[in-house]
Amino acid sequence: MKEITQEELEKNLSLLSVLYSTAVWKITAKDEDEVFRIGLDRVTDFLKPDIATILVLEEGFLKIKAGMGLSKEVCSDIVVEVGQGTSGEVFLTGRPIAIYDLSKRDPSFIDPFIEGMDVKSIFCYPIKAEDNIIGVIWFGFLSGYEPSKEEEWLVALVAERISLMLQIHRLKITNSNE
């Protein structure tokens, strides 16, 4: 039997904690932005990125709906064209992207909200509602980072949960207006 280090044990316990909190996540959000903030909090507690965002398609552009590690001005002012940067590419293709060393990529692959920052690694995952991509969840790391299979799975789970909570929130609004 393989020995488990203290670090591995703590990481596994942290993963279980995030899984539990995601599984019992109830729709308590008062608006869609809060759904995004809660979802981002769930996964950033585990991944510990330096920067994290949820971008959602609005008026033909991806707009930051929840952010961590970015100024309020960047979160409110920056928009990303579909296909632009990593987030735009993930939105366009529907496939997650993990880049361990961003310096080896074409500069056009850098998202506009991190221009001038020393981000080394990124991980971006689509958020889908039914068969449509509605946004992306994006993580940036100032040091080298490569997500494990468990971390990729966790981000996929949180992205699905964000989508579900958003759909439930919208149904509640529709039902209350009838």
N, C-alpha and C positions, 0 to 999 in steps of 0.2 A: 504494500500500500504506500502511495506517495505521501511524503510529509508535506504539510501545508504550512507555509510561512505565516508569520503574524500579519504581514502586509497583504498576502492573498486572502487570509481570513477576513481582515477588515474590509477589503474590497468586495468580497462575496456578501458580507453582511450589509454593506452599503447598497449593493445591487438588490438584495432581497427587500430592503427598506423601500427603495424606489419602486420596485415591482408591486409591493403591497400598497403603497400610497397611490400608485397609478390605477391599480385594480379597484380600489374603493373610492376613487375620485368621483365625487358627486357634482352635479351641476349647481354650483353655488354662485357662479359668476353673474354679475349684474349686467355685463355687456360683453361683446365679442373680444374687445381688447383684453379684458380680464381673463377670458378663456386662454388667450395666447400667453399672457404673463404666467398664469398658473402652470401651463404646459411647459414653458421654458424653465421655470423654477424646478419642476420635477426632474428634468434631465441634467440641468447644470449642477445640481447638488451632487450628482454622481460623476459626471465627466470632468468637472472642474476646468472648463475652458476659460481663457482670458477674455474672450469676446463671444457673444452668442446673440443670434437674432432669429426672429420668425418674420418672414416676408410673405405678404399675401398679394394676390393680383387685385388691383383696383384701378379702374379707368385705363386699362391697357399697360400698366406698369406694376412692378413689384414694389410694395411699400413696406417699410419696417413697422410692424405692429407691436412687437415686444423686443426689447434689447437689453443687453448687459455688457458693460465694458465700453460703451460708446456714449458720446455726449448726447444730450437731449436734442441739440441742434442737428446733429447728424441723423438721429433717429427720425426727426420730423421733416428734414429738408431733402435727404437723399432718396432718389427713386432709381430703380434698376430696370433697364429695358429687358424684356424677355429675350433670352439668348446671350445677355451681357454678363461677363464674369462667371464665377462658379455657380452662384445662386440662379442666375438666368439660364444657364446651361442645364442645371438640374430640373428647373421648372419646365424647360422646353422638352427635355428627353424623358423625364420621369424616372431617371436612374440616379441613385446616390453617387457621390464622388468623395473620395478621401485622397488628399494629397499630403504626403509626408514632408516634402521639401518644396515649398512654393517658389523658391528662388530659381528652380530649374524649369519653371513653366513660362510660357509666353506671357508678357505683362498684360495682354488683353484678357487674360483669365482671372485677373485680380478684380475683386468686387470694388465698386466705387466707395463704399462705406469704410474700407480699410486702406485706402490710398494714403501713403506716407507713414503707415504703421509697420512695425517690424514683425508681421505675422509670418510664422515659419510653416505651420501646418493648418490645414482646414478639413472639415468634414461637413458635408451638406446632404440633406435627405429630403425627398419630396413629401408633401402633405397632400393626401388625396381624399376627396369626398366622392363616394361611389366610384365612378371610373374617371373622374376629372381631377386634374392636379389644381389645387387651389392656392398653393404656396410652398414654401420650403422652410426647413429648420436648419440653421447654419451655425457652425462652431469654428472659432479660430483660436490657435494656440501660439504663444510667443516662443515656445520651444518645440522640438520635434515631437510629433504625436502620430500614432497610427492606431486606429480603433481596433479593438479585439472583436471577435465574432459576437461575444456577449454584449458589448457596447453597441455594435451595429443593430443587434436585435432589440436592445432596449430603446434606442432612438426610433426604430421602426414602430415599436409598441406605443411609445409616447406620441408619435406622429399620427397613428391611427386613433388614439384616444382623443387627441386634440380635434381631429376631424369629427369624431362621434359627438364630443361635447359641443362643438360648434353647431352641428346639425340639430341636436336636442335643444340648444339655446334658441335657434331660429324657429323651431317648431313651437316652443313655448310662446315666443313673441307672436307668431301667426295665430295660435289658438287664443291668446289673450286679446287680440284685435278683432276676433270674430264675435 
